């Protein structure tokens, strides 16, 4: 079953993490 693709949950977690990091960067820069 595992073909090396991330699961839906993993994709969501990665996307959320990236969005959170971007939001943190914006807050840090005060943009």
Order of alpha helices (4+ residues) and beta strands (2+ residues): alpha
